[in-house]
Amino acid sequence: MTSFRPLQYVGKDAYMKDWKDFFAGFKRATQDGYEGLPHQSSGNLATVECLDFVSGTMTNGTAFNSWLRATAVLRKDNGKWLDIHDHVSYPADMGSGKAIMDLKP
């Protein structure tokens, strides 16, 4: 089953489509600058947390430079770590309800 619901992806195709749509808004973009990478593991499960820097030029010519937060949950299956859950976000301004996209670590 593959579909998109508000606030939820169902299936790999829906997840990949959202990232493709995001990067389609750029003439060129880079995603790097991982900060931190604390992790925890227990048995066949692990979590990884980091700050990720995305920069580039939007299709309208506007420069984009922004840090965001990312967390992944990994599960080890047959000796390989698989990403089974991702969460990528910006903090929100509770007064305006808008994302805060100009913070720096």
N, C-alpha and C positions, 0 to 999 in steps of 0.2 A: 504494500500500500504506500503510495507516494502522494502527498498533498501538502498544501500550506493552509494553516489555520492561524488566525491572529494569535501571536505570542507562542506559536508552536510549529516546528517542522515535523513532518512525518516522512521519514525516508531520506536516503542519501541524496537523491535527485533534487528534492525540495531544498535541502540545505545548500547544495552546490549552486542551484539557480540563484539563491539570494546573494551569495558571494559574487557570482558572475555579474548580476545586475548592479551590485555595488561598484565593482571595478569598471563596469561599462561607462560609468559617469566620469572616468578619467581619460585624458589623452595618454598619460603615462603615470604610473604609480609605483611606489616601492613600499614594502611592508617589512620593517626590520626594527632594530633598536630594542630588542628584548631586554628588559630590566628585571633583575631579580632571579626569577625561576625557582622559588621555594617549592619543594615537593614533599609529599608524604606517601608512604606505601605500606600496605598490609596485605600479605598473601598475594592474590592476583589482582588487586585493585590499587590504583595510585591516583593522586591529584597533582596537578601542576598549575601554579598561578604565576602570571606575569603581566607586565605592562608592555604594550606593543605600540610601536610608532608607525603611523601610516602617513606618507607624504606623496605629493605629486601635483600635477596640473589637471584641473577639472576640464571637461570638454568645452566649457564656456570661457576658459582661459584663467580662471581664478586659481591661485595657489591654495593648496590644502596641506596642513601640517597638524597632526593631532595624535596625542597619546590616548590609548584606550585600555581598559582592563580586560583580561582574559583568564578564564579558568577552564581546564580540561580534566575530565575523568577518564582514566585509562584502565583497560582490563587486559590481563595477559592471557592469551589463548594460544595454545600450541607453541609456546616459546616466543610469541610476538606480542608486543604491546599495541593494542587497538584503541583508538580514540572513540569512546562510546557516548561522550556528552561534552559539549562545548557551551560556554557562556561568555559572550563578549558584550561589554556595556560601557557606557559613560555614566558618571554620577548625575543625578537630577537636581535641579533647583526646585525645591518643593513649593516655593512661592509662585513661580511661573509655570512649573510643570515641564520645563524644557531641559534638554541635555546640556551639561557643561562640558564643552569640547575644547577649551583652551587651557586646561590645567597641564602642568608639567611635573615630573617626578622631582 
